[in-house]
């Protein structure tokens, strides 16, 4: 093998080495995450129609062609962002099981949902905006995976009720109430701060809010 062939072989081996592949995968993931974060910021402020691919690429510091390599269209990018946040939101609900203590489980769930409203207000506002508009791009996700999850967790809550661990209540309305109250603090944060002068970033206000929500919802469920 000639010297030039040997050098080429060495370069090729380096290009496909496990370390190099990991670095590339990490760089690709970081870039994709950067694009989705930029899209979330713009979509939650301006909506889909008020946001352009050029704006997202500029905020993410990538070229338009590079962005379209990861996401084939603006609608595709939007759907990726909103389905990802839906997965994140629903993960705590997925852990419900009949073997758990219901009051403690629901109390923890309320805390997690309120933390999400504190830490991820843009995601909550974007989801609210999508649903208010009739969920044109998300309706299939709501009608199939979400419905299946709520049916399964409603069955768990009914088991708690039948075991005498909770007062009779419609499981869906219980879950809807938790969502409505906790997400209100993200979706209407401007209104809340205008009235109270505080928001969930204030630790004392967060603790007081959590305690009151848990009291309002859970005291009526204790057998």
Buried (B, 14 or more C-beta within 10 A) or exposed (E): EEEEEEEEEEEEEEEEEEEEEEEEEEEEEEBBEBBBBBBBBBBBEEBBEEBEBEBBBBBBEBEEEEBBBBBEEBEEBBBBBBBBBBEEBBEBBEEBEBEBEBBEBBBBBBBBBBBBBBEBBBBBBBBBBBEEEEBEBBEEBBEEBBEEBBEEBBEBBBBBBEEEBBEEBEBEEBBEBBBEBBBBBBBBBEEBBEEEEBBBEBEEBBEEBBEEBBEEBBEEBEE
